[in-house]
Amino acid sequence: MFNLKFVIDRFEGDYTVVELDNKTIAEIPKILIPKDAKEGDVLEIRVDVEETEKRKNEINNLMDDLFED
């Protein structure tokens, strides 16, 4: 499972400057960060495998319904 943690370093305009686990600095659009997050908070991005599979199945079912013979 994909899992990425990072620490909020600071906020600059519309971006949040974060430090990744490997000490790399990156900018993330502030709109993607929880509103109550602050400098020093550790955030995590992960892949929700169950939700992904659920959505794939829903799309496949819709396509099956659409393209019935």
PyMOL Python script that loads the backbone (N, CA, C, O; Angstrom):
from pymol import cmd

cmd.read_pdbstr("""\
ATOM      1  N   MET A   1       0.842  -1.181   0.000  1.00  0.00           N
ATOM      2  CA  MET A   1       0.000   0.000   0.000  1.00  0.00           C
ATOM      3  C   MET A   1       0.885   1.242   0.000  1.00  0.00           C
ATOM      4  O   MET A   1       1.873   1.323   0.731  1.00  0.00           O
ATOM      5  N   PHE A   2       0.513   2.193  -0.825  1.00  0.00           N
ATOM      6  CA  PHE A   2       1.224   3.469  -0.902  1.00  0.00           C
ATOM      7  C   PHE A   2       0.868   4.314   0.318  1.00  0.00           C
ATOM      8  O   PHE A   2      -0.301   4.434   0.682  1.00  0.00           O
ATOM      9  N   ASN A   3       1.878   4.893   0.937  1.00  0.00           N
ATOM     10  CA  ASN A   3       1.669   5.723   2.114  1.00  0.00           C
ATOM     11  C   ASN A   3       2.776   6.776   2.157  1.00  0.00           C
ATOM     12  O   ASN A   3       3.958   6.436   2.125  1.00  0.00           O
ATOM     13  N   LEU A   4       2.403   8.031   2.228  1.00  0.00           N
ATOM     14  CA  LEU A   4       3.375   9.115   2.251  1.00  0.00           C
ATOM     15  C   LEU A   4       3.040  10.053   3.394  1.00  0.00           C
ATOM     16  O   LEU A   4       1.915  10.541   3.501  1.00  0.00           O
ATOM     17  N   LYS A   5       4.016  10.301   4.243  1.00  0.00           N
ATOM     18  CA  LYS A   5       3.831  11.251   5.340  1.00  0.00           C
ATOM     19  C   LYS A   5       4.714  12.472   5.074  1.00  0.00           C
ATOM     20  O   LYS A   5       5.798  12.363   4.503  1.00  0.00           O
ATOM     21  N   PHE A   6       4.220  13.636   5.504  1.00  0.00           N
ATOM     22  CA  PHE A   6       5.005  14.852   5.375  1.00  0.00           C
ATOM     23  C   PHE A   6       4.645  15.814   6.495  1.00  0.00           C
ATOM     24  O   PHE A   6       3.591  15.703   7.121  1.00  0.00           O
ATOM     25  N   VAL A   7       5.547  16.760   6.733  1.00  0.00           N
ATOM     26  CA  VAL A   7       5.374  17.757   7.790  1.00  0.00           C
ATOM     27  C   VAL A   7       5.158  19.113   7.146  1.00  0.00           C
ATOM     28  O   VAL A   7       5.865  19.484   6.208  1.00  0.00           O
ATOM     29  N   ILE A   8       4.176  19.853   7.653  1.00  0.00           N
ATOM     30  CA  ILE A   8       3.954  21.207   7.152  1.00  0.00           C
ATOM     31  C   ILE A   8       5.056  22.110   7.684  1.00  0.00           C
ATOM     32  O   ILE A   8       5.228  22.247   8.895  1.00  0.00           O
ATOM     33  N   ASP A   9       5.795  22.721   6.777  1.00  0.00           N
ATOM     34  CA  ASP A   9       6.863  23.650   7.151  1.00  0.00           C
ATOM     35  C   ASP A   9       6.315  25.065   7.304  1.00  0.00           C
ATOM     36  O   ASP A   9       6.566  25.742   8.301  1.00  0.00           O
ATOM     37  N   ARG A  10       5.554  25.498   6.283  1.00  0.00           N
ATOM     38  CA  ARG A  10       5.004  26.859   6.319  1.00  0.00           C
ATOM     39  C   ARG A  10       3.953  27.013   5.227  1.00  0.00           C
ATOM     40  O   ARG A  10       3.793  26.152   4.362  1.00  0.00           O
ATOM     41  N   PHE A  11       3.251  28.122   5.293  1.00  0.00           N
ATOM     42  CA  PHE A  11       2.258  28.464   4.284  1.00  0.00           C
ATOM     43  C   PHE A  11       2.759  29.676   3.520  1.00  0.00           C
ATOM     44  O   PHE A  11       3.217  30.649   4.120  1.00  0.00           O
ATOM     45  N   GLU A  12       2.673  29.621   2.192  1.00  0.00           N
ATOM     46  CA  GLU A  12       3.094  30.721   1.323  1.00  0.00           C
ATOM     47  C   GLU A  12       2.021  30.946   0.269  1.00  0.00           C
ATOM     48  O   GLU A  12       1.895  30.162  -0.672  1.00  0.00           O
ATOM     49  N   GLY A  13       1.258  31.998   0.423  1.00  0.00           N
ATOM     50  CA  GLY A  13       0.215  32.300  -0.547  1.00  0.00           C
ATOM     51  C   GLY A  13      -0.789  31.173  -0.650  1.00  0.00           C
ATOM     52  O   GLY A  13      -1.396  30.774   0.344  1.00  0.00           O
ATOM     53  N   ASP A  14      -0.964  30.660  -1.864  1.00  0.00           N
ATOM     54  CA  ASP A  14      -1.915  29.571  -2.113  1.00  0.00           C
ATOM     55  C   ASP A  14      -1.299  28.192  -1.922  1.00  0.00           C
ATOM     56  O   ASP A  14      -1.937  27.185  -2.229  1.00  0.00           O
ATOM     57  N   TYR A  15      -0.068  28.132  -1.419  1.00  0.00           N
ATOM     58  CA  TYR A  15       0.637  26.859  -1.292  1.00  0.00           C
ATOM     59  C   TYR A  15       1.050  26.580   0.143  1.00  0.00           C
ATOM     60  O   TYR A  15       1.244  27.486   0.952  1.00  0.00           O
ATOM     61  N   THR A  16       1.177  25.294   0.424  1.00  0.00           N
ATOM     62  CA  THR A  16       1.710  24.814   1.689  1.00  0.00           C
ATOM     63  C   THR A  16       3.062  24.185   1.382  1.00  0.00           C
ATOM     64  O   THR A  16       3.155  23.282   0.550  1.00  0.00           O
ATOM     65  N   VAL A  17       4.097  24.652   2.041  1.00  0.00           N
ATOM     66  CA  VAL A  17       5.427  24.087   1.849  1.00  0.00           C
ATOM     67  C   VAL A  17       5.580  22.953   2.859  1.00  0.00           C
ATOM     68  O   VAL A  17       5.404  23.149   4.062  1.00  0.00           O
ATOM     69  N   VAL A  18       5.909  21.762   2.354  1.00  0.00           N
ATOM     70  CA  VAL A  18       6.008  20.591   3.211  1.00  0.00           C
ATOM     71  C   VAL A  18       7.373  19.934   3.059  1.00  0.00           C
ATOM     72  O   VAL A  18       8.057  20.096   2.049  1.00  0.00           O
ATOM     73  N   GLU A  19       7.750  19.185   4.096  1.00  0.00           N
ATOM     74  CA  GLU A  19       8.983  18.403   4.046  1.00  0.00           C
ATOM     75  C   GLU A  19       8.597  16.933   4.054  1.00  0.00           C
ATOM     76  O   GLU A  19       7.922  16.459   4.969  1.00  0.00           O
ATOM     77  N   LEU A  20       9.036  16.215   3.017  1.00  0.00           N
ATOM     78  CA  LEU A  20       8.756  14.791   2.900  1.00  0.00           C
ATOM     79  C   LEU A  20       9.700  13.990   3.787  1.00  0.00           C
ATOM     80  O   LEU A  20      10.675  14.526   4.315  1.00  0.00           O
ATOM     81  N   ASP A  21       9.404  12.705   3.947  1.00  0.00           N
ATOM     82  CA  ASP A  21      10.234  11.835   4.777  1.00  0.00           C
ATOM     83  C   ASP A  21      11.698  11.828   4.360  1.00  0.00           C
ATOM     84  O   ASP A  21      12.586  11.695   5.202  1.00  0.00           O
ATOM     85  N   ASN A  22      11.952  11.971   3.053  1.00  0.00           N
ATOM     86  CA  ASN A  22      13.333  11.934   2.561  1.00  0.00           C
ATOM     87  C   ASN A  22      14.007  13.321   2.594  1.00  0.00           C
ATOM     88  O   ASN A  22      15.050  13.534   1.975  1.00  0.00           O
ATOM     89  N   LYS A  23      13.387  14.247   3.325  1.00  0.00           N
ATOM     90  CA  LYS A  23      13.904  15.623   3.513  1.00  0.00           C
ATOM     91  C   LYS A  23      13.727  16.512   2.285  1.00  0.00           C
ATOM     92  O   LYS A  23      14.237  17.633   2.267  1.00  0.00           O
ATOM     93  N   THR A  24      13.025  16.046   1.272  1.00  0.00           N
ATOM     94  CA  THR A  24      12.721  16.844   0.101  1.00  0.00           C
ATOM     95  C   THR A  24      11.641  17.854   0.453  1.00  0.00           C
ATOM     96  O   THR A  24      10.705  17.538   1.187  1.00  0.00           O
ATOM     97  N   ILE A  25      11.771  19.061  -0.067  1.00  0.00           N
ATOM     98  CA  ILE A  25      10.775  20.112   0.137  1.00  0.00           C
ATOM     99  C   ILE A  25       9.863  20.137  -1.085  1.00  0.00           C
ATOM    100  O   ILE A  25      10.329  20.056  -2.222  1.00  0.00           O
ATOM    101  N   ALA A  26       8.565  20.248  -0.843  1.00  0.00           N
ATOM    102  CA  ALA A  26       7.595  20.288  -1.937  1.00  0.00           C
ATOM    103  C   ALA A  26       6.511  21.306  -1.602  1.00  0.00           C
ATOM    104  O   ALA A  26       6.328  21.678  -0.443  1.00  0.00           O
ATOM    105  N   GLU A  27       5.801  21.747  -2.627  1.00  0.00           N
ATOM    106  CA  GLU A  27       4.666  22.656  -2.450  1.00  0.00           C
ATOM    107  C   GLU A  27       3.391  21.927  -2.835  1.00  0.00           C
ATOM    108  O   GLU A  27       3.323  21.263  -3.869  1.00  0.00           O
ATOM    109  N   ILE A  28       2.390  22.062  -1.990  1.00  0.00           N
ATOM    110  CA  ILE A  28       1.083  21.453  -2.231  1.00  0.00           C
ATOM    111  C   ILE A  28       0.060  22.581  -2.210  1.00  0.00           C
ATOM    112  O   ILE A  28       0.111  23.438  -1.328  1.00  0.00           O
ATOM    113  N   PRO A  29      -0.866  22.598  -3.164  1.00  0.00           N
ATOM    114  CA  PRO A  29      -1.893  23.637  -3.116  1.00  0.00           C
ATOM    115  C   PRO A  29      -2.621  23.621  -1.763  1.00  0.00           C
ATOM    116  O   PRO A  29      -3.041  22.570  -1.279  1.00  0.00           O
ATOM    117  N   LYS A  30      -2.755  24.786  -1.181  1.00  0.00           N
ATOM    118  CA  LYS A  30      -3.357  24.910   0.148  1.00  0.00           C
ATOM    119  C   LYS A  30      -4.772  24.332   0.192  1.00  0.00           C
ATOM    120  O   LYS A  30      -5.217  23.869   1.241  1.00  0.00           O
ATOM    121  N   ILE A  31      -5.467  24.356  -0.920  1.00  0.00           N
ATOM    122  CA  ILE A  31      -6.840  23.848  -0.972  1.00  0.00           C
ATOM    123  C   ILE A  31      -6.907  22.345  -0.655  1.00  0.00           C
ATOM    124  O   ILE A  31      -7.963  21.847  -0.265  1.00  0.00           O
ATOM    125  N   LEU A  32      -5.800  21.625  -0.819  1.00  0.00           N
ATOM    126  CA  LEU A  32      -5.759  20.187  -0.542  1.00  0.00           C
ATOM    127  C   LEU A  32      -5.412  19.859   0.907  1.00  0.00           C
ATOM    128  O   LEU A  32      -5.429  18.693   1.303  1.00  0.00           O
ATOM    129  N   ILE A  33      -5.102  20.871   1.688  1.00  0.00           N
ATOM    130  CA  ILE A  33      -4.694  20.681   3.081  1.00  0.00           C
ATOM    131  C   ILE A  33      -5.892  20.966   3.991  1.00  0.00           C
ATOM    132  O   ILE A  33      -6.628  21.921   3.745  1.00  0.00           O
ATOM    133  N   PRO A  34      -6.103  20.154   5.041  1.00  0.00           N
ATOM    134  CA  PRO A  34      -7.208  20.442   5.962  1.00  0.00           C
ATOM    135  C   PRO A  34      -7.100  21.867   6.520  1.00  0.00           C
ATOM    136  O   PRO A  34      -6.008  22.339   6.837  1.00  0.00           O
ATOM    137  N   LYS A  35      -8.241  22.538   6.634  1.00  0.00           N
ATOM    138  CA  LYS A  35      -8.261  23.943   7.048  1.00  0.00           C
ATOM    139  C   LYS A  35      -7.672  24.164   8.437  1.00  0.00           C
ATOM    140  O   LYS A  35      -7.120  25.230   8.707  1.00  0.00           O
ATOM    141  N   ASP A  36      -7.780  23.171   9.325  1.00  0.00           N
ATOM    142  CA  ASP A  36      -7.282  23.339  10.685  1.00  0.00           C
ATOM    143  C   ASP A  36      -5.816  22.924  10.844  1.00  0.00           C
ATOM    144  O   ASP A  36      -5.284  22.974  11.953  1.00  0.00           O
ATOM    145  N   ALA A  37      -5.154  22.513   9.751  1.00  0.00           N
ATOM    146  CA  ALA A  37      -3.750  22.112   9.816  1.00  0.00           C
ATOM    147  C   ALA A  37      -2.871  23.336  10.054  1.00  0.00           C
ATOM    148  O   ALA A  37      -3.177  24.443   9.610  1.00  0.00           O
ATOM    149  N   LYS A  38      -1.768  23.105  10.771  1.00  0.00           N
ATOM    150  CA  LYS A  38      -0.853  24.200  11.091  1.00  0.00           C
ATOM    151  C   LYS A  38       0.588  23.743  10.922  1.00  0.00           C
ATOM    152  O   LYS A  38       0.861  22.557  10.736  1.00  0.00           O
ATOM    153  N   GLU A  39       1.498  24.693  10.988  1.00  0.00           N
ATOM    154  CA  GLU A  39       2.920  24.383  10.855  1.00  0.00           C
ATOM    155  C   GLU A  39       3.321  23.339  11.889  1.00  0.00           C
ATOM    156  O   GLU A  39       2.938  23.419  13.056  1.00  0.00           O
ATOM    157  N   GLY A  40       4.098  22.360  11.438  1.00  0.00           N
ATOM    158  CA  GLY A  40       4.554  21.289  12.319  1.00  0.00           C
ATOM    159  C   GLY A  40       3.657  20.061  12.304  1.00  0.00           C
ATOM    160  O   GLY A  40       4.068  18.997  12.768  1.00  0.00           O
ATOM    161  N   ASP A  41       2.434  20.183  11.778  1.00  0.00           N
ATOM    162  CA  ASP A  41       1.539  19.021  11.717  1.00  0.00           C
ATOM    163  C   ASP A  41       2.056  17.995  10.713  1.00  0.00           C
ATOM    164  O   ASP A  41       2.597  18.344   9.663  1.00  0.00           O
ATOM    165  N   VAL A  42       1.878  16.740  11.057  1.00  0.00           N
ATOM    166  CA  VAL A  42       2.234  15.643  10.165  1.00  0.00           C
ATOM    167  C   VAL A  42       0.964  15.187   9.461  1.00  0.00           C
ATOM    168  O   VAL A  42      -0.030  14.852  10.106  1.00  0.00           O
ATOM    169  N   LEU A  43       1.006  15.178   8.134  1.00  0.00           N
ATOM    170  CA  LEU A  43      -0.126  14.733   7.330  1.00  0.00           C
ATOM    171  C   LEU A  43       0.274  13.481   6.575  1.00  0.00           C
ATOM    172  O   LEU A  43       1.457  13.189   6.399  1.00  0.00           O
ATOM    173  N   GLU A  44      -0.736  12.750   6.132  1.00  0.00           N
ATOM    174  CA  GLU A  44      -0.485  11.484   5.457  1.00  0.00           C
ATOM    175  C   GLU A  44      -1.364  11.377   4.221  1.00  0.00           C
ATOM    176  O   GLU A  44      -2.547  11.719   4.245  1.00  0.00           O
ATOM    177  N   ILE A  45      -0.761  10.896   3.146  1.00  0.00           N
ATOM    178  CA  ILE A  45      -1.501  10.582   1.924  1.00  0.00           C
ATOM    179  C   ILE A  45      -1.401   9.070   1.758  1.00  0.00           C
ATOM    180  O   ILE A  45      -0.318   8.493   1.855  1.00  0.00           O
ATOM    181  N   ARG A  46      -2.547   8.437   1.505  1.00  0.00           N
ATOM    182  CA  ARG A  46      -2.523   6.990   1.312  1.00  0.00           C
ATOM    183  C   ARG A  46      -3.515   6.609   0.225  1.00  0.00           C
ATOM    184  O   ARG A  46      -4.435   7.366  -0.083  1.00  0.00           O
ATOM    185  N   VAL A  47      -3.324   5.451  -0.342  1.00  0.00           N
ATOM    186  CA  VAL A  47      -4.247   4.922  -1.321  1.00  0.00           C
ATOM    187  C   VAL A  47      -5.291   4.103  -0.567  1.00  0.00           C
ATOM    188  O   VAL A  47      -4.950   3.201   0.198  1.00  0.00           O
ATOM    189  N   ASP A  48      -6.566   4.424  -0.789  1.00  0.00           N
ATOM    190  CA  ASP A  48      -7.662   3.683  -0.183  1.00  0.00           C
ATOM    191  C   ASP A  48      -8.030   2.558  -1.146  1.00  0.00           C
ATOM    192  O   ASP A  48      -8.841   2.741  -2.054  1.00  0.00           O
ATOM    193  N   VAL A  49      -7.428   1.406  -0.937  1.00  0.00           N
ATOM    194  CA  VAL A  49      -7.574   0.274  -1.848  1.00  0.00           C
ATOM    195  C   VAL A  49      -9.031  -0.174  -1.930  1.00  0.00           C
ATOM    196  O   VAL A  49      -9.529  -0.450  -3.022  1.00  0.00           O
ATOM    197  N   GLU A  50      -9.713  -0.250  -0.806  1.00  0.00           N
ATOM    198  CA  GLU A  50     -11.106  -0.703  -0.797  1.00  0.00           C
ATOM    199  C   GLU A  50     -12.013   0.243  -1.578  1.00  0.00           C
ATOM    200  O   GLU A  50     -12.842  -0.204  -2.372  1.00  0.00           O
ATOM    201  N   GLU A  51     -11.860   1.546  -1.356  1.00  0.00           N
ATOM    202  CA  GLU A  51     -12.690   2.524  -2.065  1.00  0.00           C
ATOM    203  C   GLU A  51     -12.384   2.523  -3.560  1.00  0.00           C
ATOM    204  O   GLU A  51     -13.288   2.654  -4.385  1.00  0.00           O
ATOM    205  N   THR A  52     -11.114   2.377  -3.902  1.00  0.00           N
ATOM    206  CA  THR A  52     -10.725   2.308  -5.312  1.00  0.00           C
ATOM    207  C   THR A  52     -11.396   1.128  -5.994  1.00  0.00           C
ATOM    208  O   THR A  52     -11.948   1.273  -7.084  1.00  0.00           O
ATOM    209  N   GLU A  53     -11.355  -0.035  -5.364  1.00  0.00           N
ATOM    210  CA  GLU A  53     -11.971  -1.229  -5.935  1.00  0.00           C
ATOM    211  C   GLU A  53     -13.484  -1.056  -6.055  1.00  0.00           C
ATOM    212  O   GLU A  53     -14.076  -1.464  -7.055  1.00  0.00           O
ATOM    213  N   LYS A  54     -14.105  -0.463  -5.059  1.00  0.00           N
ATOM    214  CA  LYS A  54     -15.546  -0.219  -5.083  1.00  0.00           C
ATOM    215  C   LYS A  54     -15.923   0.662  -6.277  1.00  0.00           C
ATOM    216  O   LYS A  54     -16.881   0.368  -6.992  1.00  0.00           O
ATOM    217  N   ARG A  55     -15.174   1.733  -6.485  1.00  0.00           N
ATOM    218  CA  ARG A  55     -15.472   2.649  -7.592  1.00  0.00           C
ATOM    219  C   ARG A  55     -15.233   1.996  -8.954  1.00  0.00           C
ATOM    220  O   ARG A  55     -15.994   2.220  -9.895  1.00  0.00           O
ATOM    221  N   LYS A  56     -14.181   1.194  -9.054  1.00  0.00           N
ATOM    222  CA  LYS A  56     -13.928   0.482 -10.303  1.00  0.00           C
ATOM    223  C   LYS A  56     -15.103  -0.439 -10.632  1.00  0.00           C
ATOM    224  O   LYS A  56     -15.552  -0.504 -11.776  1.00  0.00           O
ATOM    225  N   ASN A  57     -15.590  -1.145  -9.619  1.00  0.00           N
ATOM    226  CA  ASN A  57     -16.728  -2.044  -9.835  1.00  0.00           C
ATOM    227  C   ASN A  57     -17.976  -1.271 -10.248  1.00  0.00           C
ATOM    228  O   ASN A  57     -18.708  -1.710 -11.135  1.00  0.00           O
ATOM    229  N   GLU A  58     -18.225  -0.132  -9.619  1.00  0.00           N
ATOM    230  CA  GLU A  58     -19.386   0.687  -9.977  1.00  0.00           C
ATOM    231  C   GLU A  58     -19.302   1.154 -11.430  1.00  0.00           C
ATOM    232  O   GLU A  58     -20.292   1.104 -12.160  1.00  0.00           O
ATOM    233  N   ILE A  59     -18.133   1.600 -11.843  1.00  0.00           N
ATOM    234  CA  ILE A  59     -17.945   2.061 -13.221  1.00  0.00           C
ATOM    235  C   ILE A  59     -18.118   0.902 -14.200  1.00  0.00           C
ATOM    236  O   ILE A  59     -18.760   1.056 -15.239  1.00  0.00           O
ATOM    237  N   ASN A  60     -17.548  -0.257 -13.872  1.00  0.00           N
ATOM    238  CA  ASN A  60     -17.699  -1.421 -14.744  1.00  0.00           C
ATOM    239  C   ASN A  60     -19.167  -1.816 -14.871  1.00  0.00           C
ATOM    240  O   ASN A  60     -19.618  -2.166 -15.962  1.00  0.00           O
ATOM    241  N   ASN A  61     -19.913  -1.765 -13.780  1.00  0.00           N
ATOM    242  CA  ASN A  61     -21.343  -2.089 -13.831  1.00  0.00           C
ATOM    243  C   ASN A  61     -22.106  -1.094 -14.699  1.00  0.00           C
ATOM    244  O   ASN A  61     -22.979  -1.490 -15.470  1.00  0.00           O
ATOM    245  N   LEU A  62     -21.786   0.190 -14.582  1.00  0.00           N
ATOM    246  CA  LEU A  62     -22.429   1.198 -15.418  1.00  0.00           C
ATOM    247  C   LEU A  62     -22.115   0.978 -16.892  1.00  0.00           C
ATOM    248  O   LEU A  62     -22.988   1.112 -17.751  1.00  0.00           O
ATOM    249  N   MET A  63     -20.861   0.639 -17.176  1.00  0.00           N
ATOM    250  CA  MET A  63     -20.477   0.386 -18.568  1.00  0.00           C
ATOM    251  C   MET A  63     -21.176  -0.857 -19.109  1.00  0.00           C
ATOM    252  O   MET A  63     -21.609  -0.875 -20.261  1.00  0.00           O
ATOM    253  N   ASP A  64     -21.287  -1.887 -18.286  1.00  0.00           N
ATOM    254  CA  ASP A  64     -22.000  -3.091 -18.699  1.00  0.00           C
ATOM    255  C   ASP A  64     -23.448  -2.779 -19.039  1.00  0.00           C
ATOM    256  O   ASP A  64     -23.982  -3.276 -20.031  1.00  0.00           O
ATOM    257  N   ASP A  65     -24.085  -1.952 -18.210  1.00  0.00           N
ATOM    258  CA  ASP A  65     -25.475  -1.556 -18.455  1.00  0.00           C
ATOM    259  C   ASP A  65     -25.602  -0.726 -19.740  1.00  0.00           C
ATOM    260  O   ASP A  65     -26.563  -0.876 -20.495  1.00  0.00           O
ATOM    261  N   LEU A  66     -24.638   0.131 -19.968  1.00  0.00           N
ATOM    262  CA  LEU A  66     -24.670   1.017 -21.125  1.00  0.00           C
ATOM    263  C   LEU A  66     -24.457   0.267 -22.440  1.00  0.00           C
ATOM    264  O   LEU A  66     -25.073   0.589 -23.456  1.00  0.00           O
ATOM    265  N   PHE A  67     -23.589  -0.724 -22.410  1.00  0.00           N
ATOM    266  CA  PHE A  67     -23.208  -1.423 -23.638  1.00  0.00           C
ATOM    267  C   PHE A  67     -23.780  -2.834 -23.726  1.00  0.00           C
ATOM    268  O   PHE A  67     -23.166  -3.720 -24.320  1.00  0.00           O
ATOM    269  N   GLU A  68     -24.945  -3.043 -23.140  1.00  0.00           N
ATOM    270  CA  GLU A  68     -25.602  -4.346 -23.231  1.00  0.00           C
ATOM    271  C   GLU A  68     -25.940  -4.647 -24.677  1.00  0.00           C
ATOM    272  O   GLU A  68     -26.279  -3.749 -25.448  1.00  0.00           O
ATOM    273  N   ASP A  69     -25.844  -5.918 -25.039  1.00  0.00           N
ATOM    274  CA  ASP A  69     -26.197  -6.329 -26.408  1.00  0.00           C
ATOM    275  C   ASP A  69     -27.683  -6.455 -26.571  1.00  0.00           C
ATOM    276  O   ASP A  69     -28.159  -6.791 -27.656  1.00  0.00           O
TER     277      ASP A  69
END
""", "prot")
cmd.dss("prot")
cmd.show_as("cartoon", "prot")
cmd.util.cbc("prot")
cmd.orient("prot")
